[in-house]
Amino acid sequence: MVHFPVPPEVAFDYLVDPAHRPAWQSSLARVESVTDGPAVGQTWVDVTAPGPRPRMETTVLDRPHRWTERGTWRSFTAELTLEFAPAPGGCEVEVAGLRLTATGLAAPVARALAAAAPVAVRSDLRRAATLLADRA
């Protein structure tokens, strides 16, 4: 869990908006092709610094409690679920689900990336919390 010094609604709105992602997601250079949202079915393309351009989609949006995104790129599929809960001085954001899979020859790469992903996601969430704290 990562503490955010803002109410759940503020953290939720910030994190689910693709336009904010390049500021807090370390692997992301920019986003492109963002459709209207936030809403279930909203899509965008993450343009990552390493080069892959996964197609992203919001699959769950229960403001301000739960949000899930799914990304696909070639044989890779990733899914991330965040849950938001009120806490003293703000809210807690928990990674409630994180799954990264791939088929064929990419499967071992996906397993290695999946092992490192929780640390990277928590680091990115801490960066987002700091950015929101600076705004407050």
C-alpha positions, 0 to 999 in steps of 0.5 A: 500500500502507498499512502496518498496525502489526498482524499481517495477521489483526488488520487483516483482521478489523478491515477486513472487519467492517462494524461497524467501518467507520463509524470509519474510512471517511470517507463512512460514517455507519453500517451497517444490516441486517448479516447473519451473517459474516464470510463470503462472501455477508454483506450490509449497507447502507452509509448514507453521509453524502452520502445513497446507501445501497448494498447491500454484499456480501462476494464473496471472503473468504480470511482473512487474504490477500484480501477483496472487497466489491461494492456496488450502488446504482441504476445504480452498481456498485463493487467493492473488493479488499484484499490483506494481506501480512506485513511487518516490524512488522505488515502491508501492505494493498494495494488490489488492485482498485477498480472503479466503473461505472454505466450511462446518464446516471450513467456520467460521474459514475461515471468521475469518482468512480472517478478520485478513489476510490483517493485516498479509499480509501488515506486511509481505510485510513491512518485504520484503521491509526492506529485499530488502532495506538492500540488496540495 
